[in-house]
Each structure stands twice: as C-alpha cells, then as structure tokens.
C-alpha cells in the first residue's frame, strides 16, 4: 500500500510554514510522522534531525504576525512516512 519509491526522501530539516525556506510542498502530499525521544508527536511545526530538535506551538500564544509562538524541544528526532 505504501510505495516508498514514489515518495521523496525526507530532508534533514523541514517546516510546515509555507513562508519558511525549509518548506517542501511535495513532502506534505504524504502522511509524515515525527518521533522525539521515542514518542510520536502530532504538533510539530519544524524539525531538524542532525541538530536534534523540534519546534512546537507554546499554547495559544501568537506573535505580532498572528503566527503561533514556538518552543524548542531537544532530543533524538526521527522522521518517517506513515
């Protein structure tokens, strides 16, 4: 059911925000999973595997542009296709 040959390789760093230079639209056509320290997270906005961090929203707080405030969680990061 999951044909991995048709899926693009997951980059080292990826962002959900389309205004970011790390956003790759072709990746988001498939379901992606992120685990941090062995636990799957569903609220990840950006990740970097080599540096070992993810950014998640910090509650309901917004910045002056209306984007959620993000906090960084460090640990072992793994990205995979579901």
Secondary structure, DSSP 8 states (H G I E B T S, - for coil): ---TTSS----SEEES-TTSTT--GGGGGS-EEEEETTEEES-EEEEETTTTEEEEEEEEEE-TTS-EEEEEEES-EEEEE-
